[in-house]
Amino acid sequence: MWSSATEHVTVYPNNVYIDIQLYMKDSDQKPNEKIFKTIVSELKAKENIPYGNYRITLNDNKINENSADSDTTDSLETGTKNGFIKH
């Protein structure tokens, strides 16, 4: 478990960046605002996730084979300013 593995380590959540990239299931789906808000809300409510500064991105299903990133600009994301920090 995360808490026991870091029991004797000082963790500064502001300095630990966790970037989660998610993709829509179907190839013709654009990122869905309702799904995105649900994901962010549920992650914020989780108790057992590592401390850190979280940024969540929901992409369509068009994935660049070379970079594993989305090929489009219509992604939904919390961004660095409005992400969330777990303590």
C-alpha positions in Angstrom: 0.0 0.0 0.0 1.2 3.5 -0.8 1.0 4.8 2.8 3.2 2.0 4.2 5.7 2.2 1.4 6.3 5.9 2.2 5.9 5.7 5.9 9.4 7.1 6.6 9.6 9.4 3.6 8.5 13.0 3.6 6.3 13.5 0.6 5.5 17.0 -0.7 2.3 16.7 -2.8 2.9 19.9 -4.6 6.2 18.4 -6.0 4.8 15.1 -7.2 3.1 15.4 -10.5 0.7 12.7 -11.6 -0.6 13.1 -15.2 -3.5 10.7 -16.2 -4.4 10.5 -19.9 -7.7 8.8 -20.7 -9.3 8.0 -24.0 -12.8 7.6 -25.2 -13.7 3.9 -26.0 -15.1 4.4 -29.5 -13.1 5.8 -32.4 -15.8 8.4 -33.4 -16.4 9.8 -29.8 -15.4 13.2 -28.8 -14.5 13.8 -25.1 -17.6 13.9 -23.0 -17.9 16.7 -20.4 -20.2 14.7 -18.1 -17.9 11.6 -18.1 -14.9 13.9 -17.6 -16.5 15.6 -14.6 -17.5 12.2 -13.1 -13.9 10.9 -13.4 -12.4 14.0 -11.8 -15.0 14.0 -9.0 -14.5 10.4 -8.2 -10.7 10.7 -8.2 -10.9 13.7 -5.9 -13.0 11.7 -3.5 -10.7 8.7 -3.4 -8.8 8.1 -0.1 -6.3 5.5 -1.2 -4.5 7.2 -4.0 -0.9 8.5 -3.7 -0.3 12.0 -2.6 0.4 14.3 -5.5 -0.6 17.1 -7.8 -3.1 15.5 -10.3 -3.8 16.5 -13.8 -6.5 14.6 -15.7 -7.0 14.6 -19.5 -9.9 13.0 -21.4 -9.1 12.6 -25.1 -11.0 11.4 -28.0 -10.0 8.0 -29.5 -7.5 9.3 -32.0 -4.1 8.2 -30.6 -0.8 9.1 -32.2 1.1 5.8 -32.5 4.5 7.5 -32.0 3.8 9.6 -29.0 0.8 7.8 -27.4 -0.9 11.3 -27.1 -4.1 12.5 -28.7 -3.8 13.9 -32.2 -6.6 16.5 -31.7 -7.0 19.6 -29.6 -10.5 19.0 -28.3 -9.3 17.2 -25.2 -10.8 18.0 -21.8 -8.3 18.5 -19.0 -8.0 19.9 -15.5 -4.8 21.6 -16.4 -2.0 22.6 -14.0 -3.9 25.5 -12.5 -7.1 23.8 -11.8 -5.9 20.2 -11.2 -6.1 18.9 -7.7 -3.7 18.0 -4.9 -4.2 15.0 -2.7 -2.7 15.3 0.8 
